[in-house]
Amino acid sequence: MGKGDKKSKRGKIALGSYGNSRRKKTIKARLKRSASKKKLAAVAKEKPKRATKKS
């Protein structure tokens, strides 16, 4: 069970194939989530924080 095994996740990554142990749908969803988090982090950095009023 290593890089040469077609049925293991590591083997599928090495071969560049998909299947039960390496779903294409879940990989795409994970990449989409991480991309949106990076966008939010970039937007949060750009906006300056408002100064609070002290009475």
Order of alpha helices (4+ residues) and beta strands (2+ residues): alpha-alpha
